[in-house]
Amino acid sequence: MRRVDYGYFVRPAEETGTGRARVEPALGYLIEHPERGRLLVDTGMGGDAWVEGHYRPVRVPLAVALKRAGADLEDVRYVVNCHLHFDHCGGNPELAGTPVFAQRAELALARAVESHTLPELVDHAGARVEEIDGEVEVMPGVRIVPTPGHTAGHQSVVVSRRDGTVVVAGQSHDNANLFTSDVLGRHAGVGEQPAWLEYLMAFDPKQVVFAHDNAVWTPGSSQVSLP
């Protein structure tokens, strides 16, 4: 698995919960399967005039980002968008004809709620959207798991490797610290955690990675290396 750096954007103060603006990376993850080829989780940031003014994105184009991760556009066999906001599916039109896995609930939002996404990133020319409803093993050892919360159709990807399981959690949490807080809260019986968290942790992940945080969550008792 390789991280793909799509650049960064500025989340305005009114969206951070802290009263201060925050700069966040936009990250994807390239999963190399020995039998089925490469699957890309998230494709970068799209945009329009409102996005440019509101989030001030600084982009690394999809082809450039993939090249830096050791791949080309034509190497991508499958796409999983953790959800369909502009900063996760921006490169989808450049991968026309490639199967894109998305939850039914997420597609319903994208197609019905004008402000949910930029429609041209979802139903573009040559789009091949594979609508799923719930958990699916898209290739041996690579499983899509619904993790709703940030959006109703948010999904994560669970990758079983010889050296342990890695979860690509997308924007299930904005950062690794918030994920840590929920995991500890679950153990301590404090607070309210997402209903899916216990199921996700049952995969015994050695690492959890995120769409907007370079940090990697690891179990407290394990010594592990970056993916």
Secondary structure, DSSP 4 states (H G I P E B T S, - for coil): -EEEEEEEEEE-HHHHSSSS-EEEEEEEEEEEETTTEEEEE-------HHHHHHH--EE--HHHHHHHTT--GGGEEEEE-SS-STTTSTTGGGGTTSEEEEEHHHHHHHHH-TTTS-GGGTS-TT-EEEEE-S-EEEETTEEEEE--SSSTT-EEEEEEETTEEEEE-TTSSSSHHHHHHHHHHHHHT-S---TTHHHHHTT-EEEEE-SS-S--B--TT------
